[in-house]
């Protein structure tokens, strides 16, 4: 089983333009993320996929592997699928370019889903973290997921799911963490499938997989990555790196 990591790296960002090219401890954020992915030793190959000449040159000039994104894409899955179409792989792991402090345990969890899937039935693997405070549960920016007894995803939503008609039942709520591992065949098929109403309504691409009958298995984690979406996030990351230089 050949497992590769792909790091989507768009130059434009609404909240923090050019964030991936910002300096973090002597390296750009995108190069630090790339190096961290390679250092996990979990992957047969690691690629950055980008629409930016600057990011392309940044990775290539430091000996990294980078793929040019040619088309404009509506979703991360589409962008990754374009990049890996001609790359030999069985499993494709999406590593977030703006999370340079990669948690190896999280990546191992999604990879393990496929290693344990002897029958080859799982199309995607992803992560969820338990949440208990109602502010987080009710926040539409926090995508919730419900699963069956085998941790197969039943539905993802920005709404509160399940609805707490009886709060005494003791339901555990889970927030979806956007780390994906795809079976390559399922990823490529995704690009041929028209968007349906659930995805269009919630603006969650994982719903397209479910609407077309794909199987998504969730793994539980307690570690939420440190994303860099604002200048304030970058300053926090710099302080963290000063405190823990081996991150």
Secondary structure, 3 states (H helix, E strand, C coil): CCEEEEEEECCCCCCCCCHHHCEECCEEHHHHHHHHHHHCCCCCEEEEEECCHHHHHHHHHCCCCEEECCCCCCCHHHHHHHHHCCCCCCEEEECCCCCCCCCHHHHHHHHHHHHCCCCCCCCEEEEEEEECCHHHHHCCCCCEEEECCCCEEEEEECCCCCCCCCHHHCCCEEEEEEEEEEEHHHHHHHCCCCCCHHHHHHCCCHHHHHHCCCCEEEEEECCCCCCCCCHHHHHHHHHHHHHCCCC
